[in-house]
Amino acid sequence: MCADRPRPEARRQTLPTDPVPVPAERSLPLRLTMDDSDSPADVIDALFLGRFANGEQPHAHSHSVDRVKSGASLLPPAASVVRSARDDDRTATLAEGDGWTLLVSRWNRGADVSVTATSDELARRVLGQAMDGAEDEPEPQPEHVTMGFWYVSPRRGPYRTTRQITAGTWQEVRPNYTAPVADAMDRLMKVTPDDIAGRLLLLHGPPGTGKTSALRTLARAWRDWCQVDCVLDPERLFNDVGYLMDIAIGEDEGAAKGRWRLLLLEDCDELIRGEAKHTAGQALSRLLNLTDGLLGQGRNVLVGVTTNEDLERLHPAVVRPGRCLARIEVGPLTRPEAVTWLGSEEGVGREGSTLAELFALRRGGAPASVPPQPDARDSGLYL
């Protein structure tokens, strides 16, 4: 009985043998189905994959670039173009060489470049030749700052909306200001929450000197720790207690805990001039209460005010020591500064020029005006 029992080796020989491996290029046959929805560029994409799919060129490398230099073909030396297609928003080029195939897909200023080759080293080299010197420097993008805008809506009451505004760096706009102003703004731009000793920021000076531009730049410089909101109807703010409380006390959704807020009030001449107590009622008192009174206690709120008034005409309570974080008189550029800014003496006033006047001169325009009329008394005419 024991002699008739098959040995283990014999039983193993009866098991089926392992299947013979199938090459990868044969396991996934390449089949193209085209219809009238396909474009010539789609055909080029499919043709490019053929040699990679069947294993003839099993190595691939790709690179994307956002900006291609003008005139760059993205084709390596000795490339032979076999297909090309162009439609409204894209061009596709299929090229080949000894042991490699290349596909270039371009749109606007960007491109995708892919190479298949018989070896990994060849694919890398051909891709490097195609991209050599073709990538352009990124176009500088204007910096944007999120700024809030408050106003009273007839249907919704006090309402805040936001928008992105463009603001340059302080170093970019610093030449727009006369030397004493630039020095003062240097210090203001570097302020941090630990440096805040007063809650009122006052910019005063003639129209067109760049007060609003300075505030936009300040919003950018402070954006890491301070949200800047512009009040579009400041004359109503301090005469409407409900509106004032919504802005000063209410927290904006999404605002980080402990984040400061700067409320901008532009052209508030009547509010802070010397006789404001009589003409604006309680408005001035409420402004001062917001900056360092009970209303502002426990709130990280700063108030920025711009005015065309001279310093001597401002209310003493507004400019008293300790109340202002900054009090900067923004004046025109001196004549030498204006000539340097403009690059020419033509049109520059004897005493200098404001920033608005210099921009008008640079554009080659001038504001519309009525020429001086002869005095009727001298002409003998009756009006």
C-alpha positions, 0 to 999 in steps of 0.5 A: 500500500505504501509503495503505491502512494505517489511521492510529494514530488510527483504530486507537485508536478501535476499542478498547473504551471505559472502563466507566461507574462504578457508584455505591458504594451500588448496588455493594453492595445491602442485603439482610437475612436474619433467622431465629429466632436474631435478636433485636429488637436485631439488627433495630435494628442492621440498620435503622440501617445502611440509610441509610448503606449506600444513600448517603442518609446517607454520613457516620458518627461513633461514641463509646464510654463506659464509665460513663454518668451515671444518667438520661442518655438519650444522645438529642439534642434533637428526637430521634424514637425509631423503634425500641427493644428491651431484653433481659437485658443490653442495650438498643438505641434507634434515633432520627432527626432532620432528616438524621441517624439515631442508634443507642444500645446500652447495657449495664450502665453503658456505651454505644456511640453511633453517628450517620449523617448527610448531612454530616460536620459534622452527624454530629459535631454530633449526636453531641456533643449526644448525649454532652453531659454524659452521661459519668460519672467513672470509679469509683475502683478499689482498687489491687492488689498481687501478694503471694506466700505460702509454706508447706510442702505435705504433697505438694509440699514448700515451695510458693509461691502468689500472689494479688492483695491490696488496699492503699491508698496511704500518704497514705490510711492515714496517719491510722490511726497515731499521730504518731510512728509516722506520721513513722517510716513516712513515711521507710520508705515512701520507701526505695529500694534505694540506702537499704538499710543493714540487712536486718531490718524490725521492727514491734512493739506491741500487737495491733490497732494496724495492723502488718499494714495497714502492711505491705500499704501498704509492699508497694504503696509498694515494688512497683516494686523489691521483691517481698513474700512472706508466710511462713505457717508461720514457726515451721517456716521456721527449723527446716527448713534445706531450707525456708529454703534454698528460700525464701532462695536459690531465685529465683522464676520471672519475678522480675527480675534484681536485684529485692529480696524482702521476707519477712514473718514475722508474730507471731514473739514466741517467735523474737525475745524475749530468751530465744529462744536457749534456746526456739527452738534455732538458729532465731534464729541462722538468722534473723540469718544470713539478714539479715546473715550468710553466708546472706544474702550476695549475696542481695537479701533483707529480712526483716520481722517483726511481734511483740506483744513490748515492745522491752525483751523483744526479744533484743539481737542482733535490735535491735543497731545496723546490723541493722535497716532500721527498728524501729518501735513501733506503738502505739494512737492517743492520745485526741485522735487517736482522737476525730479519727479517729472523729469522736466521743468515744463509746467512745474510751478514756481513754488512746486506742484501737487501730485495731481498736477504732476500726473496731469503734466505727465499725461500731457493733459490739463483740466478744462477751464474758462479763460479769463474774461475782460472786465465789463466795466473796462469794456463799457458793456452792460450785463 
